[in-house]
Amino acid sequence: MKVVYDQEVGVLRIVFNNAEIEESDEGKPGVILDYDSDGNIVGLEVIESSKRIEDPRALDYAAKG
């Protein structure tokens, strides 16, 4: 998994795997989900993330289990 924040355009992108994106869908305004050819989510983008997330540059990571 990879998290990328592009401060110039204000987009936060989370990539779950490197599968080729077959289709993208704006599930909610400003949130785009990317799918592979099997319909699995491979990534998501938050457009204008600084307006939707308190600090898109801050990242807390926790693994459970």
N, CA, C and O atoms as CSV, one atom per row, in Angstrom:
chain,resi,resn,atom,element,x,y,z
A,1,MET,N,N,0.853,-1.170,0.000
A,1,MET,CA,C,0.000,0.000,0.000
A,1,MET,C,C,0.899,1.232,0.000
A,1,MET,O,O,1.958,1.257,0.626
A,2,LYS,N,N,0.442,2.250,-0.721
A,2,LYS,CA,C,1.200,3.488,-0.807
A,2,LYS,C,C,0.235,4.659,-0.659
A,2,LYS,O,O,-0.867,4.643,-1.208
A,3,VAL,N,N,0.663,5.677,0.089
A,3,VAL,CA,C,-0.127,6.892,0.270
A,3,VAL,C,C,0.671,8.053,-0.309
A,3,VAL,O,O,1.835,8.251,0.038
A,4,VAL,N,N,0.037,8.821,-1.193
A,4,VAL,CA,C,0.699,9.953,-1.838
A,4,VAL,C,C,-0.191,11.182,-1.684
A,4,VAL,O,O,-1.388,11.138,-1.970
A,5,TYR,N,N,0.411,12.280,-1.225
A,5,TYR,CA,C,-0.316,13.546,-1.153
A,5,TYR,C,C,0.360,14.533,-2.091
A,5,TYR,O,O,1.541,14.839,-1.922
A,6,ASP,N,N,-0.366,15.030,-3.067
A,6,ASP,CA,C,0.141,16.026,-4.008
A,6,ASP,C,C,-0.361,17.387,-3.550
A,6,ASP,O,O,-1.504,17.764,-3.807
A,7,GLN,N,N,0.505,18.111,-2.872
A,7,GLN,CA,C,0.118,19.390,-2.283
A,7,GLN,C,C,-0.221,20.430,-3.348
A,7,GLN,O,O,-1.057,21.303,-3.111
A,8,GLU,N,N,0.414,20.351,-4.514
A,8,GLU,CA,C,0.159,21.336,-5.571
A,8,GLU,C,C,-1.281,21.307,-6.055
A,8,GLU,O,O,-1.865,22.357,-6.325
A,9,VAL,N,N,-1.861,20.117,-6.167
A,9,VAL,CA,C,-3.240,20.001,-6.652
A,9,VAL,C,C,-4.217,19.596,-5.554
A,9,VAL,O,O,-5.425,19.547,-5.787
A,10,GLY,N,N,-3.701,19.302,-4.347
A,10,GLY,CA,C,-4.559,18.986,-3.212
A,10,GLY,C,C,-5.217,17.623,-3.279
A,10,GLY,O,O,-6.324,17.440,-2.772
A,11,VAL,N,N,-4.539,16.653,-3.907
A,11,VAL,CA,C,-5.115,15.309,-4.048
A,11,VAL,C,C,-4.373,14.324,-3.150
A,11,VAL,O,O,-3.145,14.249,-3.173
A,12,LEU,N,N,-5.130,13.577,-2.368
A,12,LEU,CA,C,-4.597,12.490,-1.553
A,12,LEU,C,C,-4.955,11.191,-2.249
A,12,LEU,O,O,-6.126,10.947,-2.539
A,13,ARG,N,N,-3.962,10.354,-2.522
A,13,ARG,CA,C,-4.188,9.090,-3.224
A,13,ARG,C,C,-3.656,7.949,-2.389
A,13,ARG,O,O,-2.529,7.996,-1.896
A,14,ILE,N,N,-4.480,6.914,-2.231
A,14,ILE,CA,C,-4.082,5.688,-1.551
A,14,ILE,C,C,-4.146,4.567,-2.577
A,14,ILE,O,O,-5.192,4.314,-3.174
A,15,VAL,N,N,-3.015,3.898,-2.774
A,15,VAL,CA,C,-2.920,2.801,-3.737
A,15,VAL,C,C,-2.803,1.506,-2.942
A,15,VAL,O,O,-1.863,1.333,-2.167
A,16,PHE,N,N,-3.755,0.599,-3.134
A,16,PHE,CA,C,-3.761,-0.660,-2.398
A,16,PHE,C,C,-2.904,-1.726,-3.062
A,16,PHE,O,O,-2.290,-2.545,-2.377
A,17,ASN,N,N,-2.857,-1.722,-4.385
A,17,ASN,CA,C,-1.975,-2.632,-5.117
A,17,ASN,C,C,-1.699,-2.046,-6.494
A,17,ASN,O,O,-2.282,-1.030,-6.873
A,18,ASN,N,N,-0.815,-2.687,-7.236
A,18,ASN,CA,C,-0.380,-2.141,-8.524
A,18,ASN,C,C,-1.152,-2.688,-9.713
A,18,ASN,O,O,-0.676,-2.608,-10.845
A,19,ALA,N,N,-2.325,-3.240,-9.478
A,19,ALA,CA,C,-3.137,-3.755,-10.581
A,19,ALA,C,C,-3.531,-2.604,-11.508
A,19,ALA,O,O,-3.672,-1.460,-11.078
A,20,GLU,N,N,-3.702,-2.930,-12.768
A,20,GLU,CA,C,-4.103,-1.924,-13.747
A,20,GLU,C,C,-5.525,-1.449,-13.454
A,20,GLU,O,O,-6.411,-2.255,-13.169
A,21,ILE,N,N,-5.734,-0.148,-13.526
A,21,ILE,CA,C,-7.054,0.428,-13.279
A,21,ILE,C,C,-7.913,0.231,-14.521
A,21,ILE,O,O,-7.573,0.684,-15.614
A,22,GLU,N,N,-9.023,-0.450,-14.327
A,22,GLU,CA,C,-9.955,-0.720,-15.423
A,22,GLU,C,C,-11.069,0.324,-15.469
A,22,GLU,O,O,-11.546,0.697,-16.541
A,23,GLU,N,N,-11.476,0.790,-14.277
A,23,GLU,CA,C,-12.612,1.708,-14.189
A,23,GLU,C,C,-12.461,2.572,-12.950
A,23,GLU,O,O,-11.907,2.129,-11.945
A,24,SER,N,N,-12.948,3.795,-13.015
A,24,SER,CA,C,-12.971,4.707,-11.874
A,24,SER,C,C,-14.387,5.218,-11.694
A,24,SER,O,O,-15.128,5.399,-12.661
A,25,ASP,N,N,-14.753,5.449,-10.434
A,25,ASP,CA,C,-16.112,5.884,-10.130
A,25,ASP,C,C,-16.059,6.881,-8.986
A,25,ASP,O,O,-15.392,6.639,-7.979
A,26,GLU,N,N,-16.754,7.996,-9.133
A,26,GLU,CA,C,-16.836,8.978,-8.055
A,26,GLU,C,C,-17.990,8.562,-7.149
A,26,GLU,O,O,-19.138,8.952,-7.362
A,27,GLY,N,N,-17.659,7.752,-6.119
A,27,GLY,CA,C,-18.664,7.212,-5.211
A,27,GLY,C,C,-19.406,8.303,-4.456
A,27,GLY,O,O,-20.632,8.268,-4.344
A,28,LYS,N,N,-18.677,9.249,-3.950
A,28,LYS,CA,C,-19.210,10.438,-3.281
A,28,LYS,C,C,-18.518,11.635,-3.928
A,28,LYS,O,O,-17.434,11.476,-4.490
A,29,PRO,N,N,-19.103,12.811,-3.866
A,29,PRO,CA,C,-18.437,13.971,-4.460
A,29,PRO,C,C,-17.025,14.156,-3.893
A,29,PRO,O,O,-16.842,14.272,-2.682
A,30,GLY,N,N,-16.040,14.181,-4.784
A,30,GLY,CA,C,-14.658,14.392,-4.370
A,30,GLY,C,C,-13.907,13.148,-3.958
A,30,GLY,O,O,-12.736,13.236,-3.589
A,31,VAL,N,N,-14.550,11.979,-4.010
A,31,VAL,CA,C,-13.884,10.720,-3.652
A,31,VAL,C,C,-14.008,9.768,-4.837
A,31,VAL,O,O,-15.107,9.351,-5.203
A,32,ILE,N,N,-12.876,9.436,-5.424
A,32,ILE,CA,C,-12.858,8.582,-6.612
A,32,ILE,C,C,-12.277,7.221,-6.250
A,32,ILE,O,O,-11.185,7.134,-5.688
A,33,LEU,N,N,-13.008,6.165,-6.572
A,33,LEU,CA,C,-12.552,4.799,-6.349
A,33,LEU,C,C,-12.086,4.215,-7.671
A,33,LEU,O,O,-12.752,4.366,-8.695
A,34,ASP,N,N,-10.934,3.544,-7.645
A,34,ASP,CA,C,-10.382,2.895,-8.832
A,34,ASP,C,C,-10.521,1.388,-8.686
A,34,ASP,O,O,-10.247,0.835,-7.621
A,35,TYR,N,N,-10.951,0.718,-9.766
A,35,TYR,CA,C,-11.210,-0.724,-9.752
A,35,TYR,C,C,-10.365,-1.432,-10.803
A,35,TYR,O,O,-10.044,-0.859,-11.844
A,36,ASP,N,N,-10.004,-2.696,-10.516
A,36,ASP,CA,C,-9.326,-3.515,-11.517
A,36,ASP,C,C,-10.363,-4.234,-12.372
A,36,ASP,O,O,-11.562,-4.005,-12.211
A,37,SER,N,N,-9.920,-5.090,-13.271
A,37,SER,CA,C,-10.837,-5.765,-14.200
A,37,SER,C,C,-11.764,-6.757,-13.506
A,37,SER,O,O,-12.777,-7.157,-14.081
A,38,ASP,N,N,-11.430,-7.164,-12.265
A,38,ASP,CA,C,-12.294,-8.067,-11.500
A,38,ASP,C,C,-13.255,-7.321,-10.583
A,38,ASP,O,O,-14.034,-7.946,-9.863
A,39,GLY,N,N,-13.206,-5.991,-10.602
A,39,GLY,CA,C,-14.095,-5.197,-9.763
A,39,GLY,C,C,-13.563,-4.935,-8.366
A,39,GLY,O,O,-14.289,-4.420,-7.516
A,40,ASN,N,N,-12.298,-5.284,-8.112
A,40,ASN,CA,C,-11.684,-5.037,-6.810
A,40,ASN,C,C,-11.172,-3.599,-6.739
A,40,ASN,O,O,-10.669,-3.066,-7.728
A,41,ILE,N,N,-11.299,-2.974,-5.569
A,41,ILE,CA,C,-10.786,-1.621,-5.381
A,41,ILE,C,C,-9.262,-1.688,-5.320
A,41,ILE,O,O,-8.700,-2.426,-4.511
A,42,VAL,N,N,-8.598,-0.918,-6.174
A,42,VAL,CA,C,-7.139,-0.887,-6.182
A,42,VAL,C,C,-6.590,0.442,-5.666
A,42,VAL,O,O,-5.398,0.552,-5.378
A,43,GLY,N,N,-7.454,1.450,-5.550
A,43,GLY,CA,C,-7.007,2.731,-5.040
A,43,GLY,C,C,-8.158,3.694,-4.870
A,43,GLY,O,O,-9.274,3.462,-5.337
A,44,LEU,N,N,-7.852,4.789,-4.186
A,44,LEU,CA,C,-8.845,5.850,-4.049
A,44,LEU,C,C,-8.146,7.192,-4.038
A,44,LEU,O,O,-6.984,7.305,-3.646
A,45,GLU,N,N,-8.865,8.198,-4.470
A,45,GLU,CA,C,-8.362,9.565,-4.478
A,45,GLU,C,C,-9.355,10.463,-3.757
A,45,GLU,O,O,-10.568,10.322,-3.911
A,46,VAL,N,N,-8.823,11.383,-2.973
A,46,VAL,CA,C,-9.650,12.398,-2.332
A,46,VAL,C,C,-9.259,13.732,-2.965
A,46,VAL,O,O,-8.147,14.225,-2.776
A,47,ILE,N,N,-10.192,14.301,-3.716
A,47,ILE,CA,C,-9.964,15.566,-4.407
A,47,ILE,C,C,-10.186,16.713,-3.423
A,47,ILE,O,O,-11.071,16.641,-2.570
A,48,GLU,N,N,-9.383,17.771,-3.542
A,48,GLU,CA,C,-9.431,18.906,-2.604
A,48,GLU,C,C,-9.369,18.389,-1.169
A,48,GLU,O,O,-10.168,18.777,-0.316
A,49,SER,N,N,-8.412,17.515,-0.926
A,49,SER,CA,C,-8.333,16.830,0.368
A,49,SER,C,C,-8.125,17.784,1.538
A,49,SER,O,O,-8.563,17.486,2.649
A,50,SER,N,N,-7.470,18.919,1.322
A,50,SER,CA,C,-7.260,19.853,2.426
A,50,SER,C,C,-8.569,20.442,2.930
A,50,SER,O,O,-8.626,20.941,4.054
A,51,LYS,N,N,-9.631,20.391,2.112
A,51,LYS,CA,C,-10.949,20.861,2.542
A,51,LYS,C,C,-11.739,19.752,3.232
A,51,LYS,O,O,-12.722,20.034,3.918
A,52,ARG,N,N,-11.325,18.490,3.061
A,52,ARG,CA,C,-12.081,17.352,3.574
A,52,ARG,C,C,-11.394,16.645,4.743
A,52,ARG,O,O,-12.040,15.953,5.530
A,53,ILE,N,N,-10.069,16.829,4.845
A,53,ILE,CA,C,-9.275,16.144,5.860
A,53,ILE,C,C,-8.528,17.204,6.655
A,53,ILE,O,O,-7.998,18.157,6.084
A,54,GLU,N,N,-8.486,17.036,7.978
A,54,GLU,CA,C,-7.872,18.052,8.830
A,54,GLU,C,C,-6.447,18.391,8.388
A,54,GLU,O,O,-6.134,19.566,8.191
A,55,ASP,N,N,-5.584,17.399,8.229
A,55,ASP,CA,C,-4.221,17.620,7.748
A,55,ASP,C,C,-3.832,16.449,6.857
A,55,ASP,O,O,-3.374,15.422,7.358
A,56,PRO,N,N,-4.005,16.584,5.539
A,56,PRO,CA,C,-3.729,15.468,4.640
A,56,PRO,C,C,-2.259,15.063,4.604
A,56,PRO,O,O,-1.932,14.008,4.061
A,57,ARG,N,N,-1.365,15.874,5.168
A,57,ARG,CA,C,0.058,15.518,5.204
A,57,ARG,C,C,0.389,14.651,6.403
A,57,ARG,O,O,1.441,14.012,6.427
A,58,ALA,N,N,-0.490,14.615,7.404
A,58,ALA,CA,C,-0.256,13.807,8.603
A,58,ALA,C,C,-0.779,12.397,8.368
A,58,ALA,O,O,-1.847,12.208,7.785
A,59,LEU,N,N,-0.021,11.416,8.825
A,59,LEU,CA,C,-0.419,10.031,8.617
A,59,LEU,C,C,-0.167,9.238,9.886
A,59,LEU,O,O,0.961,9.178,10.375
A,60,ASP,N,N,-1.205,8.636,10.412
A,60,ASP,CA,C,-1.081,7.692,11.517
A,60,ASP,C,C,-1.342,6.318,10.946
A,60,ASP,O,O,-2.342,6.101,10.262
A,61,TYR,N,N,-0.454,5.398,11.223
A,61,TYR,CA,C,-0.584,4.046,10.689
A,61,TYR,C,C,-0.619,3.072,11.849
A,61,TYR,O,O,0.227,3.129,12.741
A,62,ALA,N,N,-1.593,2.181,11.838
A,62,ALA,CA,C,-1.693,1.162,12.882
A,62,ALA,C,C,-2.052,-0.166,12.235
A,62,ALA,O,O,-2.985,-0.246,11.437
A,63,ALA,N,N,-1.310,-1.197,12.583
A,63,ALA,CA,C,-1.601,-2.549,12.101
A,63,ALA,C,C,-2.119,-3.360,13.275
A,63,ALA,O,O,-1.482,-3.424,14.326
A,64,LYS,N,N,-3.274,-3.974,13.092
A,64,LYS,CA,C,-3.862,-4.783,14.163
A,64,LYS,C,C,-3.790,-6.247,13.782
A,64,LYS,O,O,-3.827,-6.607,12.605
A,65,GLY,N,N,-3.686,-7.073,14.788
A,65,GLY,CA,C,-3.716,-8.503,14.528
A,65,GLY,C,C,-2.449,-9.102,14.812
A,65,GLY,O,O,-2.288,-10.312,14.650
